[in-house]
């Protein structure tokens, strides 16, 4: 709708800003074409569009169910200094959070694993990672190796690292390797003995060389770790009493991202959290409000480069202090 001007003067600066905003955002002109039309430089066009946004002359409204998610992605990337955040809309039914986050991860992996520069990719285990493979189209990457990077559990399941690694490798027509060790040793001493074995040392070296890894996480109330992997004699309640909020690759963290003071953390067979720090792209896929404390712990520790989550979880993470 046009508006009447209230003074008998023309503001040529604002007029130019409006013309450039219309040309570039409504007509779809490139900045170079707009510069030619109005007889100015491309740099002037770029600066003018920025000024138009600052003054509120140019306002962009994104009318989509994904709009709020896109805004949260940008905010979380800046708040936690992440390379990439993928936020999917939250479902009405909380039980559908994991399938939606898995779909977001599957779409991301479909793009990531096409990159020929990525020659080795590590995968932990969990329901989110399992479902993510169901949302991927087949690729042809015979030069790629998929590695399981987390010790296994005795119970057979589609959620185990062996099955997930095999399925992802088959989807990519890629090579694959298994980490043939339990998640937890019987004691810190037996863990140290495991790590001295040549086959374990060789596999750990391959895992450390991964260009990217995909991780899931769980809280200490109803996660797969609690259900299938905790060593006998260790109850979730004792880990919670010590401040535990969840796990990353079997390591139990408190809300500050620190390892809790419990022997279980000295029994994990696999990559250390320090090893994760050295991997270029650590992807964490997790959603649901019950996981906010452990996702926040991983973010505070600086373990994560790429986060895949849902909108409600992302909103809650905005209140997590980085300090």
SERO-4910 file (N, C-alpha, C, O; in steps of 0.05 Angstrom, whole numbers):
BEGIN
 pado doro    nc1    nc2    nc3   cac1   cac2   cac3    cc1    cc2    cc3    oc1    oc2    oc3
  Unk    A     17    -24      0      0      0      0     18     25      0     36     26     16
  Unk    A     12     44    -18     27     69    -19     20     87      5     -2     85     15
  Unk    A     39    104     13     34    123     34     40    151     24     57    155      7
  Unk    A     25    170     34     29    198     26     52    210     41     56    205     65
  Unk    A     69    226     27     91    238     40     81    263     56     63    277     46
  Unk    A     93    268     80     82    289     97     97    315     94     88    335    105
  Unk    A    118    316     79    133    340     75    138    344     45    137    325     29
  Unk    A    143    369     37    146    375      9    175    373      0    186    390    -13
  Unk    A    187    351      8    215    346      1    218    316     -5    202    299      4
  Unk    A    239    310    -20    246    283    -26    272    277    -12    291    292    -12
  Unk    A    273    253      1    298    244     14    311    225     -6    304    202     -8
  Unk    A    331    235    -21    343    218    -43    357    194    -32    358    173    -46
  Unk    A    368    195     -8    382    172      3    363    150      9    367    127      2
  Unk    A    341    157     23    321    136     29    307    126      4    300    102      3
  Unk    A    304    144    -15    291    135    -40    309    114    -54    299     95    -65
  Unk    A    335    119    -54    353    100    -66    353     73    -51    353     52    -63
  Unk    A    352     75    -24    351     50     -9    326     34    -16    327      9    -19
  Unk    A    303     48    -18    278     34    -25    280     22    -53    271     -1    -57
  Unk    A    291     37    -71    293     27    -99    311      2   -100    304    -18   -114
  Unk    A    333      3    -86    352    -20    -86    339    -44    -72    342    -67    -82
  Unk    A    325    -39    -50    312    -62    -36    292    -75    -54    290    -99    -55
  Unk    A    276    -59    -68    256    -70    -86    268    -85   -109    260   -107   -115
  Unk    A    289    -73   -121    302    -86   -144    314   -113   -137    311   -132   -151
  Unk    A    328   -114   -114    343   -138   -107    325   -159    -94    329   -183    -99
  Unk    A    307   -151    -76    291   -170    -61    265   -177    -74    255   -199    -70
  Unk    A    253   -159    -89    227   -165   -101    230   -173   -130    219   -193   -139
  Unk    A    245   -157   -145    249   -163   -173    269   -186   -177    270   -199   -198
  Unk    A    286   -190   -157    306   -212   -159    330   -205   -174    345   -222   -184
  Unk    A    336   -179   -177    360   -170   -192    385   -177   -175    384   -177   -151
  Unk    A    407   -183   -189    433   -185   -175    443   -158   -167    434   -138   -178
  Unk    A    461   -157   -148    472   -132   -139    487   -118   -162    487    -94   -164
  Unk    A    500   -134   -179    514   -123   -202    495   -109   -222    500    -88   -232
  Unk    A    472   -123   -227    452   -111   -245    439    -86   -233    434    -67   -247
  Unk    A    435    -86   -207    423    -63   -193    443    -39   -195    435    -16   -199
  Unk    A    468    -46   -191    489    -24   -192    489    -11   -220    491     13   -222
  Unk    A    486    -28   -241    486    -17   -268    461     -1   -273    462     21   -285
  Unk    A    437    -10   -263    412      4   -267    414     32   -255    404     52   -267
  Unk    A    424     35   -231    423     60   -216    449     75   -218    452     96   -205
  Unk    A    469     65   -233    493     80   -238    511     83   -214    523    104   -210
  Unk    A    512     62   -197    529     63   -173    546     37   -173    543     20   -190
  Unk    A    564     35   -154    581     12   -152    567    -11   -138    548     -7   -124
  Unk    A    577    -35   -143    565    -59   -129    570    -57    -99    552    -65    -84
  Unk    A    592    -46    -91    598    -43    -62    577    -24    -50    567    -29    -28
  Unk    A    570     -2    -65    549     16    -55    523      2    -51    508      6    -32
  Unk    A    516    -16    -70    491    -31    -69    491    -49    -44    471    -50    -29
  Unk    A    513    -63    -39    515    -81    -16    512    -65     10    497    -74     28
  Unk    A    525    -43     12    523    -27     37    495    -15     40    485    -13     62
  Unk    A    483     -7     18    456      5     19    436    -16     28    418     -9     43
  Unk    A    438    -41     19    419    -61     28    422    -67     58    403    -71     72
  Unk    A    447    -66     67    452    -69     96    439    -46    112    428    -51    133
  Unk    A    442    -22    102    430      1    115    400      0    114    386      8    133
  Unk    A    389    -10     92    360    -13     90    349    -33    111    328    -29    122
  Unk    A    364    -54    115    356    -73    136    358    -60    164    341    -64    181
  Unk    A    380    -45    168    384    -33    194    362    -13    201    353    -12    224
  Unk    A    353      2    181    332     22    185    304     10    186    285     23    194
  Unk    A    301    -15    178    275    -28    177    260    -22    152    237    -29    149
  Unk    A    274    -10    132    262     -6    106    257    -33     92    237    -37     80
  Unk    A    277    -50     94    276    -76     83    272    -96    105    290   -100    122
  Unk    A    250   -109    105    244   -130    125    236   -156    111    219   -156     92
  Unk    A    249   -177    119    244   -202    106    227   -220    124    234   -224    147
  Unk    A    205   -230    114    187   -248    130    188   -275    117    181   -278     93
  Unk    A    196   -295    132    197   -322    122    173   -338    133    172   -343    157
  Unk    A    154   -344    116    129   -357    125    131   -387    120    123   -396     98
  Unk    A    141   -402    139    145   -430    136    147   -443    163    155   -431    182
  Unk    A    139   -468    165    142   -484    189    171   -486    198    177   -491    221
  Unk    A    189   -482    178    218   -485    184    231   -458    191    255   -458    196
  Unk    A    216   -437    191    228   -410    195    240   -407    223    263   -399    225
  Unk    A    226   -415    244    236   -413    271    261   -430    274    280   -422    288
  Unk    A    261   -454    262    284   -472    263    308   -459    250    331   -461    260
  Unk    A    304   -445    228    326   -432    214    339   -410    231    363   -407    231
  Unk    A    322   -395    245    332   -374    263    348   -386    286    369   -376    293
  Unk    A    338   -408    297    352   -421    319    379   -432    310    398   -432    326
  Unk    A    380   -443    286    405   -453    276    427   -431    277    449   -435    286
  Unk    A    419   -408    267    438   -386    266    446   -377    294    470   -373    299
  Unk    A    427   -375    312    433   -367    339    451   -386    354    470   -378    368
  Unk    A    445   -412    351    461   -432    365    490   -434    354    509   -437    369
  Unk    A    492   -431    328    519   -431    316    536   -409    328    559   -414    334
  Unk    A    525   -386    332    540   -363    342    544   -366    373    566   -360    383
  Unk    A    524   -375    387    526   -377    416    547   -397    424    563   -392    443
  Unk    A    549   -420    410    567   -441    418    591   -444    399    606   -463    401
  Unk    A    593   -426    380    615   -426    360    616   -453    346    638   -465    344
  Unk    A    594   -461    335    592   -487    321    595   -482    291    589   -460    281
  Unk    A    605   -502    277    608   -500    248    581   -501    234    576   -488    214
  Unk    A    562   -518    246    536   -522    233    516   -531    254    523   -548    271
  Unk    A    492   -521    252    470   -531    268    446   -537    250    440   -521    232
  Unk    A    434   -560    253    411   -568    238    388   -572    258    389   -589    275
  Unk    A    367   -555    255    344   -557    274    320   -566    258    312   -553    238
  Unk    A    307   -587    266    282   -597    253    259   -588    271    262   -585    295
  Unk    A    235   -584    259    212   -576    275    205   -598    295    209   -622    290
  Unk    A    196   -589    319    188   -608    339    160   -619    334    143   -604    326
  Unk    A    156   -645    338    129   -656    333    111   -652    357    120   -645    379
  Unk    A     85   -655    353     66   -653    375     70   -676    394     68   -672    419
  Unk    A     76   -699    384     81   -723    401    110   -725    407    126   -729    389
  Unk    A    118   -723    432    146   -724    440    160   -749    432    184   -750    428
  Unk    A    144   -771    428    156   -796    420    167   -795    392    183   -813    384
  Unk    A    159   -775    376    168   -773    349    193   -756    345    202   -751    323
  Unk    A    204   -745    368    227   -728    366    251   -743    353    263   -733    335
  Unk    A    256   -767    363    280   -782    354    278   -788    324    298   -784    309
  Unk    A    255   -798    313    253   -802    284    258   -777    268    270   -778    247
  Unk    A    248   -754    278    252   -729    263    281   -720    263    291   -712    243
  Unk    A    294   -722    286    322   -714    288    339   -733    271    357   -725    257
  Unk    A    331   -759    271    345   -779    254    342   -772    225    361   -775    209
  Unk    A    318   -763    217    314   -755    189    332   -731    182    343   -730    160
  Unk    A    335   -712    200    352   -690    195    381   -698    193    396   -689    175
  Unk    A    390   -717    210    417   -728    208    421   -743    182    442   -740    169
  Unk    A    402   -760    174    404   -775    150    408   -758    125    424   -764    108
  Unk    A    392   -736    124    395   -717    102    422   -704    101    434   -701     80
  Unk    A    432   -697    125    459   -685    127    481   -705    119    499   -697    104
  Unk    A    479   -729    128    499   -749    121    499   -755     91    520   -760     79
  Unk    A    475   -755     79    473   -759     51    490   -739     35    501   -746     14
  Unk    A    491   -714     45    507   -694     32    537   -697     40    555   -695     23
  Unk    A    541   -700     66    569   -701     76    585   -723     64    608   -719     56
  Unk    A    573   -747     62    588   -771     54    593   -771     23    606   -789     13
  Unk    A    582   -752      9    588   -750    -20    615   -736    -24    626   -737    -46
  Unk    A    625   -722     -4    649   -707     -7    673   -725    -10    680   -740      9
  Unk    A    686   -725    -32    709   -742    -38    733   -737    -20    750   -754    -16
  Unk    A    733   -713     -8    756   -708     11    753   -723     37    772   -726     52
  Unk    A    729   -732     43    724   -747     67    728   -777     61    713   -789     46
  Unk    A    749   -789     72    756   -817     65    751   -836     88    751   -860     84
  Unk    A    745   -826    112    739   -844    135    719   -830    153    722   -807    160
  Unk    A    697   -844    160    676   -833    176    670   -853    199    666   -876    194
  Unk    A    669   -842    223    664   -859    246    635   -856    256    623   -835    255
  Unk    A    624   -879    266    596   -879    276    595   -893    303    606   -915    306
  Unk    A    582   -880    322    577   -893    348    551   -909    345    544   -917    323
  Unk    A    537   -913    367    512   -928    364    489   -915    379    494   -897    396
  Unk    A    465   -923    373    441   -911    386    418   -910    367    422   -913    343
  Unk    A    395   -905    378    370   -905    362    370   -884    340    361   -888    318
  Unk    A    380   -859    347    380   -838    328    397   -844    304    390   -840    281
  Unk    A    421   -855    309    439   -862    287    428   -886    271    431   -886    247
  Unk    A    415   -904    285    403   -927    270    382   -917    251    381   -925    228
  Unk    A    364   -899    261    342   -890    244    353   -871    221    341   -870    200
  Unk    A    375   -857    226    386   -839    206    392   -854    180    389   -843    159
  Unk    A    402   -879    183    409   -894    159    384   -901    142    387   -907    118
  Unk    A    361   -899    154    336   -905    139    327   -882    122    310   -884    105
  Unk    A    340   -859    126    333   -834    112    354   -826     92    355   -803     83
  Unk    A    371   -845     84    392   -839     65    388   -853     38    379   -876     38
  Unk    A    395   -839     17    395   -852     -9    422   -865    -13    442   -856     -3
  Unk    A    423   -887    -29    449   -901    -33    469   -882    -47    462   -866    -64
  Unk    A    494   -886    -40    517   -871    -52    536   -892    -63    535   -915    -56
  Unk    A    554   -882    -80    575   -900    -90    602   -888    -81    614   -872    -96
  Unk    A    611   -897    -58    637   -887    -47    655   -910    -39    661   -914    -16
  Unk    A    665   -925    -59    682   -947    -52    709   -938    -40    723   -955    -28
  Unk    A    715   -913    -42    739   -902    -31    736   -893     -2    755   -883     11
  Unk    A    712   -896      9    705   -887     36    705   -911     55    698   -933     47
  Unk    A    715   -907     80    713   -928    100    696   -918    123    700   -896    134
  Unk    A    677   -935    131    660   -930    154    670   -946    178    674   -970    175
  Unk    A    674   -933    200    685   -947    224    666   -945    247    654   -924    252
  Unk    A    663   -967    261    650   -965    288    670   -954    307    693   -963    308
  Unk    A    662   -935    323    682   -921    341    674   -923    370    684   -908    387
  Unk    A    657   -943    376    648   -946    404    646   -976    410    636   -991    393
  Unk    A    655   -984    433    653  -1012    441    624  -1022    440    605  -1006    443
  Unk    A    621  -1047    436    595  -1059    433    583  -1070    458    596  -1070    480
  Unk    A    559  -1080    456    545  -1093    478    538  -1121    469    536  -1127    445
  Unk    A    535  -1139    488    530  -1167    481    503  -1172    469    500  -1190    452
  Unk    A    484  -1155    476    457  -1159    467    455  -1152    437    462  -1130    429
  Unk    A    445  -1170    421    441  -1165    392    419  -1145    388    397  -1148    399
  Unk    A    423  -1126    371    403  -1105    366    410  -1090    341    433  -1087    333
  Unk    A    390  -1079    327    394  -1061    305    409  -1035    314    419  -1021    297
  Unk    A    408  -1030    340    420  -1005    350    449  -1008    357    463   -989    363
  Unk    A    460  -1033    355    488  -1038    361    505  -1026    339    497  -1023    316
  Unk    A    530  -1018    347    548  -1005    328    555  -1023    304    559  -1012    282
  Unk    A    556  -1049    308    563  -1067    286    542  -1066    264    549  -1063    240
  Unk    A    517  -1067    272    495  -1067    252    493  -1040    238    490  -1038    214
  Unk    A    496  -1018    253    494   -991    242    517   -986    222    512   -975    201
  Unk    A    541   -994    230    564   -990    213    561  -1006    187    567   -995    165
  Unk    A    552  -1030    189    549  -1047    165    527  -1035    147    531  -1034    122
  Unk    A    505  -1026    158    484  -1015    142    492   -990    128    486   -986    104
  Unk    A    507   -972    142    516   -947    130    536   -953    108    536   -940     87
  Unk    A    554   -972    113    574   -979     92    561   -990     68    568   -984     45
  Unk    A    540  -1007     71    526  -1018     49    512   -996     33    511   -998      8
  Unk    A    501   -977     47    487   -955     33    507   -938     16    499   -927     -5
  Unk    A    532   -937     25    552   -920     11    569   -937     -7    587   -926    -20
  Unk    A    564   -963     -9    582   -981    -24    611   -976    -15    630   -974    -31
  Unk    A    615   -974     12    640   -967     24    652   -991     39    638  -1011     45
  Unk    A    677   -989     46    690  -1008     63    681  -1002     92    671   -980     98
  Unk    A    684  -1022    110    677  -1017    138    695  -1034    156    704  -1055    149
  Unk    A    698  -1023    180    715  -1037    201    700  -1035    227    686  -1016    233
  Unk    A    703  -1057    243    690  -1058    269    711  -1054    291    734  -1061    289
  Unk    A    701  -1041    313    717  -1039    337    709  -1062    355    689  -1061    369
  Unk    A    725  -1083    354    718  -1109    368    726  -1108    397    746  -1121    405
  Unk    A    712  -1093    413    717  -1091    441    691  -1085    456    673  -1073    444
  Unk    A    689  -1092    481    665  -1084    496    667  -1054    502    688  -1043    501
  Unk    A    644  -1042    509    644  -1014    516    659  -1009    542    675   -990    544
  Unk    A    655  -1026    561    668  -1023    587    684  -1048    594    675  -1071    590
  Unk    A    708  -1044    605    724  -1066    616    715  -1071    644    700  -1056    656
  Unk    A    724  -1094    655    716  -1101    682    728  -1083    703    717  -1080    725
  Unk    A    750  -1070    697    764  -1052    715    782  -1034    699    787  -1038    676
  Unk    A    793  -1014    713    812   -996    699    837  -1011    691    848  -1006    670
  Unk    A    845  -1031    707    868  -1047    701    864  -1064    676    881  -1065    659
  Unk    A    841  -1076    674    836  -1093    651    832  -1076    626    839  -1084    603
  Unk    A    822  -1051    629    820  -1032    607    848  -1026    596    853  -1026    572
  Unk    A    867  -1021    614    894  -1015    605    907  -1039    591    922  -1035    572
  Unk    A    900  -1063    599    910  -1087    585    898  -1088    557    912  -1095    538
  Unk    A    872  -1082    554    859  -1082    528    874  -1063    509    879  -1069    486
  Unk    A    880  -1039    520    891  -1018    503    920  -1024    494    930  -1012    475
  Unk    A    932  -1044    506    959  -1052    499    959  -1072    476    980  -1077    464
  Unk    A    936  -1084    470    934  -1104    449    938  -1090    421    927  -1069    416
  Unk    A    954  -1103    404    960  -1091    378    935  -1086    362    933  -1065    349
  Unk    A    916  -1104    362    892  -1100    346    876  -1076    356    864  -1062    340
  Unk    A    875  -1072    382    861  -1049    393    876  -1023    387    864  -1003    379
  Unk    A    903  -1024    389    919  -1000    384    916   -992    354    914   -968    348
  Unk    A    916  -1011    336    913  -1005    308    886   -993    302    884   -974    286
  Unk    A    866  -1005    314    839   -995    309    835   -966    320    822   -949    307
  Unk    A    845   -962    343    844   -935    355    858   -914    338    848   -892    335
  Unk    A    880   -922    326    894   -904    309    877   -897    284    877   -874    275
  Unk    A    863   -916    273    846   -911    250    822   -893    258    814   -876    243
  Unk    A    812   -898    282    789   -882    292    798   -853    295    782   -834    289
  Unk    A    822   -849    306    832   -821    310    836   -806    283    836   -782    283
  Unk    A    839   -821    262    844   -809    236    819   -802    220    820   -792    198
  Unk    A    795   -808    232    770   -802    218    768   -772    213    775   -756    229
  Unk    A    757   -766    189    753   -738    183    728   -727    196    725   -703    200
  Unk    A    709   -745    203    685   -737    216    673   -761    231    678   -784    223
  Unk    A    658   -756    252    645   -778    267    617   -770    274    611   -746    278
  Unk    A    599   -789    276    571   -785    284    566   -797    311    572   -821    316
  Unk    A    556   -781    329    551   -790    357    521   -786    364    507   -769    353
  Unk    A    512   -802    383    487   -798    396    492   -795    426    515   -798    435
  Unk    A    472   -788    441    476   -786    470    449   -793    484    428   -794    471
  Unk    A    451   -798    509    427   -805    525    429   -795    553    451   -790    563
  Unk    A    406   -792    566    406   -784    594    410   -809    611    414   -831    600
  Unk    A    408   -807    637    414   -830    654    388   -842    666    389   -855    687
  Unk    A    366   -837    653    341   -848    663    330   -871    646    322   -891    656
  Unk    A    330   -866    619    317   -886    602    333   -891    576    321   -901    557
  Unk    A    359   -885    576    374   -888    551    382   -917    546    379   -934    563
  Unk    A    392   -921    521    401   -948    514    426   -955    530    429   -979    537
  Unk    A    442   -936    538    465   -942    554    456   -954    581    467   -974    590
  Unk    A    436   -942    593    425   -951    618    413   -979    615    415   -996    632
  Unk    A    398   -982    593    384  -1007    588    402  -1031    581    398  -1053    591
  Unk    A    422  -1025    565    437  -1048    553    467  -1049    560    480  -1070    556
  Unk    A    479  -1027    570    508  -1026    570    521  -1021    597    545  -1026    600
  Unk    A    506  -1011    617    519  -1006    643    529  -1032    655    515  -1052    654
  Unk    A    554  -1033    665    565  -1057    678    548  -1065    702    536  -1048    715
  Unk    A    547  -1091    707    532  -1101    730    544  -1088    756    568  -1085    758
  Unk    A    526  -1083    774    535  -1071    799    535  -1040    799    539  -1028    820
  Unk    A    530  -1028    776    529   -999    774    501   -991    768    489   -999    747
  Unk    A    489   -975    785    462   -965    782    462   -936    772    479   -920    780
  Unk    A    443   -929    754    442   -902    745    439   -882    767    450   -859    766
  Unk    A    426   -889    789    421   -871    811    447   -861    824    449   -838    832
  Unk    A    467   -879    825    493   -871    837    508   -851    819    522   -834    828
  Unk    A    504   -855    793    517   -836    774    503   -809    775    516   -788    773
  Unk    A    477   -809    778    462   -784    780    469   -769    806    471   -745    807
  Unk    A    472   -784    828    479   -772    854    506   -758    852    511   -739    867
  Unk    A    524   -767    835    550   -755    831    549   -732    811    570   -720    804
  Unk    A    525   -725    802    522   -703    783    520   -711    754    518   -693    737
  Unk    A    519   -737    748    518   -745    721    492   -737    707    470   -740    719
  Unk    A    494   -728    683    470   -720    667    466   -737    642    445   -736    630
  Unk    A    487   -751    634    485   -768    610    513   -776    601    533   -771    614
  Unk    A    513   -789    578    539   -799    568    546   -790    540    528   -785    524
  Unk    A    571   -788    534    582   -785    507    601   -808    503    622   -810    517
  Unk    A    595   -827    485    611   -850    480    617   -867    505    638   -879    507
  Unk    A    598   -867    524    601   -883    548    613   -868    571    612   -877    594
  Unk    A    625   -844    566    635   -828    588    613   -812    600    597   -800    586
  Unk    A    611   -812    627    589   -799    641    598   -771    649    618   -767    662
  Unk    A    583   -751    639    589   -723    644    570   -710    664    547   -719    667
  Unk    A    580   -690    678    562   -673    694    553   -649    677    560   -647    654
  Unk    A    536   -632    689    524   -610    674    544   -590    663    538   -575    645
  Unk    A    568   -590    674    589   -572    665    606   -583    643    625   -570    633
  Unk    A    601   -608    635    617   -621    614    641   -635    625    659   -643    609
  Unk    A    643   -639    651    665   -652    664    659   -682    669    635   -688    673
  Unk    A    679   -699    669    675   -727    676    668   -728    706    682   -716    723
  Unk    A    648   -744    713    642   -747    741    663   -765    754    677   -780    740
  Unk    A    666   -762    780    686   -777    795    674   -805    802    665   -810    824
  Unk    A    676   -823    782    666   -850    786    683   -869    770    692   -862    748
  Unk    A    689   -893    780    707   -912    766    697   -919    738    714   -928    721
  Unk    A    672   -916    731    662   -924    705    677   -909    683    681   -920    661
  Unk    A    685   -884    688    698   -869    667    726   -879    661    738   -873    640
  Unk    A    737   -894    680    764   -905    675    762   -933    663    782   -947    659
  Unk    A    738   -942    657    734   -969    646    725   -968    617    722   -990    604
  Unk    A    722   -945    605    713   -942    577    736   -951    558    758   -941    561
  Unk    A    730   -969    540    749   -978    520    743   -964    494    722   -970    481
  Unk    A    760   -946    486    754   -931    461    768   -905    461    787   -900    476
  Unk    A    759   -887    442    770   -861    441    766   -846    467    746   -849    480
  Unk    A    785   -829    473    781   -811    496    767   -786    487    765   -780    463
  Unk    A    757   -770    506    745   -744    498    766   -726    486    759   -709    469
  Unk    A    791   -728    495    813   -713    483    817   -721    454    824   -704    437
  Unk    A    814   -746    448    815   -755    420    794   -742    403    799   -734    380
  Unk    A    769   -740    414    748   -727    399    754   -698    393    747   -688    371
  Unk    A    767   -685    411    774   -657    407    791   -653    382    790   -632    369
  Unk    A    806   -673    374    825   -671    352    812   -679    325    825   -676    304
  Unk    A    788   -689    326    774   -697    301    760   -672    289    747   -657    304
  Unk    A    763   -668    264    755   -643    251    725   -637    254    718   -614    258
  Unk    A    708   -657    251    680   -653    250    666   -674    267    662   -697    259
  Unk    A    659   -666    292    644   -684    310    615   -676    309    607   -654    316
  Unk    A    598   -695    300    570   -690    296    554   -703    318    556   -727    323
  Unk    A    538   -687    333    521   -698    354    492   -695    345    483   -673    339
  Unk    A    477   -717    344    449   -717    337    433   -726    361    435   -749    369
  Unk    A    417   -708    372    402   -715    396    380   -694    399    383   -671    394
  Unk    A    356   -704    408    334   -686    413    317   -696    436    319   -719    445
  Unk    A    300   -678    446    283   -684    469    292   -669    493    316   -667    498
  Unk    A    273   -657    508    280   -640    530    295   -655    552    311   -642    567
  Unk    A    291   -681    554    306   -696    575    336   -697    569    352   -704    587
  Unk    A    343   -691    544    372   -692    537    385   -665    537    409   -663    532
  Unk    A    370   -644    543    382   -617    544    407   -616    562    427   -604    554
  Unk    A    406   -627    587    430   -625    604    455   -638    592    476   -626    594
  Unk    A    452   -661    580    476   -674    569    485   -661    543    509   -660    538
  Unk    A    466   -652    526    474   -637    502    489   -612    510    509   -605    499
  Unk    A    477   -598    530    490   -574    540    518   -579    551    536   -563    548
  Unk    A    521   -602    565    547   -609    576    567   -613    554    590   -604    556
  Unk    A    559   -627    532    577   -631    509    585   -605    496    608   -601    487
  Unk    A    565   -586    494    571   -560    482    589   -544    500    608   -531    490
  Unk    A    585   -544    526    603   -530    544    632   -540    543    651   -525    544
  Unk    A    634   -566    540    661   -578    538    675   -572    511    699   -575    509
  Unk    A    659   -564    492    670   -558    465    675   -582    449    692   -582    431
  Unk    A    660   -604    454    664   -629    439    652   -629    411    661   -644    394
  Unk    A    632   -611    407    615   -614    383    622   -593    362    627   -570    369
  Unk    A    622   -601    337    625   -582    314    598   -579    299    592   -557    290
  Unk    A    583   -601    297    557   -600    284    536   -612    302    540   -633    313
  Unk    A    514   -597    306    492   -606    323    467   -610    306    460   -592    291
  Unk    A    454   -633    310    428   -638    297    408   -643    319    411   -661    335
  Unk    A    387   -626    321    368   -628    343    341   -618    334    337   -612    310
  Unk    A    322   -617    352    295   -607    346    290   -580    358    306   -571    374
  Unk    A    269   -567    349    264   -539    356    261   -534    386    273   -516    397
  Unk    A    245   -551    400    241   -547    429    267   -550    444    273   -535    463
  Unk    A    283   -570    436    309   -574    449    328   -551    443    342   -541    461
  Unk    A    327   -541    419    344   -518    411    337   -493    428    354   -479    437
  Unk    A    311   -489    432    302   -466    448    312   -468    477    321   -449    488
  Unk    A    311   -493    488    321   -497    515    351   -493    516    361   -483    537
  Unk    A    365   -501    495    394   -497    495    402   -468    494    425   -461    502
  Unk    A    385   -451    485    391   -422    484    395   -411    512    409   -391    516
  Unk    A    384   -425    532    387   -416    560    411   -428    574    417   -422    597
  Unk    A    426   -445    559    450   -457    571    473   -437    569    479   -427    548
  Unk    A    485   -432    592    508   -413    592    533   -426    583    539   -449    590
  Unk    A    548   -412    566    573   -424    555    594   -424    577    612   -441    578
  Unk    A    593   -405    595    613   -402    616    612   -425    636    627   -426    655
***
